[in-house]
Every structure is written in structure tokens, then in C-alpha cells.
Amino acid sequence: DTGGTLARAANALMEKGAKKVYACCTHPVLSGRAVEVLTSSPIEELIVTDTIPLREEARNCNRIKVLSVARLLATAIQNIHRDESVSSLFV
């Protein structure tokens, strides 16, 4: 939500010798000062999905990469509608 735990985890990894830290989250709420906290952390890139809209500040942040889940959700809905398995979508 605010990025504090993620930033602290990245700092701990760097202190233990990590050369780079990448992070990901499914639903990037990124409230309050989250973008500022994350950009001042050692996180190289935060990979998020488009399951919720990003605030403008997050959309303009070059460290945040958004991956679309549209095709995955569309296929899941289609398979459910056709009474087909969705298991293969999550392997």
C-alpha cells in the first residue's frame, strides 16, 4: 500500500549483498508517499499489473512497469463460459 515494507525488504537484501532488487505486486494501491518511498529505495523496477488504475504519479514513474492481465482474464472468462478448464492458465 505505502511501499514501506517493500522498501525495507529491498534495503535488507542490499545489506546482505544483493546486487539488484526487483519487486512485483498484483494490485498496486501505492497510496500516500508510496511512489516517493519506492523511488528512493534500491528497487530497480517494480512490476505491477493493471488490475486497478494507477495514480498519475505512479504512471509517470520510470521504475514502475505495468503488465496487462486483460488477455488472461478474457481467456478465463471465455473458458468458464464454455465450461472449460482454467487450470492451464495458471501453470
C-alpha positions as CSV (number, residue, x, y, z in Angstrom):
1,D,0.0,0.0,0.0
2,T,2.5,2.6,1.1
3,G,5.6,0.8,-0.1
4,G,7.4,0.9,3.3
5,T,7.7,-2.8,3.9
6,L,8.8,-3.4,0.3
7,A,11.5,-0.6,0.6
8,R,12.7,-2.0,3.9
9,A,12.9,-5.5,2.4
10,A,14.9,-4.2,-0.5
11,N,17.3,-2.4,1.8
12,A,17.8,-5.6,3.8
13,L,18.5,-7.5,0.7
14,M,21.1,-5.0,-0.4
15,E,22.7,-5.1,3.1
16,K,23.0,-8.8,2.7
17,G,24.9,-8.5,-0.6
18,A,22.2,-8.4,-3.3
19,K,23.4,-6.7,-6.4
20,K,20.0,-5.7,-7.7
21,V,16.4,-5.9,-6.3
22,Y,13.3,-6.3,-8.4
23,A,9.8,-6.4,-6.9
24,C,6.3,-7.2,-8.1
25,C,2.8,-6.8,-6.8
26,T,-0.6,-7.8,-8.2
27,H,-2.7,-4.8,-7.1
28,P,-0.6,-1.7,-6.8
29,V,-2.5,0.6,-4.5
30,L,0.6,2.8,-4.0
31,S,-1.1,5.2,-1.6
32,G,0.3,8.2,0.1
33,R,4.0,8.7,-0.5
34,A,4.5,5.1,-1.9
35,V,6.0,6.2,-5.2
36,E,8.5,8.5,-3.5
37,V,9.3,5.8,-1.0
38,L,9.9,3.2,-3.7
39,T,11.9,5.5,-6.0
40,S,14.2,6.4,-3.0
41,S,14.7,2.7,-2.3
42,P,17.2,0.4,-4.1
43,I,14.4,-1.3,-6.1
44,E,15.5,-1.3,-9.7
45,E,12.0,-2.0,-11.0
46,L,8.5,-2.6,-9.6
47,I,6.5,-4.8,-11.9
48,V,2.7,-4.4,-11.3
49,T,-0.5,-5.5,-13.1
50,D,-3.3,-3.3,-14.4
51,T,-5.9,-4.8,-12.1
52,I,-6.5,-1.4,-10.6
53,P,-5.9,2.1,-12.0
54,L,-2.5,3.7,-11.1
55,R,-2.3,7.3,-9.9
56,E,-0.7,9.7,-12.3
57,E,2.5,9.8,-10.2
58,A,2.9,6.1,-10.5
59,R,2.0,6.0,-14.2
60,N,4.8,8.5,-14.8
61,C,7.4,6.7,-12.7
62,N,10.1,5.1,-14.9
63,R,10.7,2.4,-12.2
64,I,7.2,1.0,-12.4
65,K,6.4,-1.4,-15.2
66,V,2.7,-2.3,-15.8
67,L,1.8,-5.7,-17.2
68,S,-1.7,-6.2,-18.6
69,V,-3.8,-9.1,-17.4
70,A,-6.5,-8.4,-19.9
71,R,-5.8,-11.4,-22.1
72,L,-5.6,-13.8,-19.1
73,L,-8.9,-12.6,-17.7
74,A,-10.6,-12.7,-21.1
75,T,-9.4,-16.3,-21.6
76,A,-10.5,-17.3,-18.1
77,I,-14.0,-15.8,-18.7
78,Q,-14.3,-17.4,-22.1
79,N,-13.2,-20.8,-20.7
80,I,-15.7,-20.5,-17.8
81,H,-18.5,-19.5,-20.2
82,R,-17.7,-22.6,-22.4
83,D,-17.5,-24.8,-19.3
84,E,-13.8,-25.5,-20.0
85,S,-10.9,-25.7,-17.6
86,V,-9.0,-22.7,-16.5
87,S,-6.2,-24.7,-14.9
88,S,-3.9,-24.3,-17.9
89,L,-3.9,-20.6,-17.4
90,F,-2.1,-20.8,-14.1
91,V,0.6,-23.3,-14.9
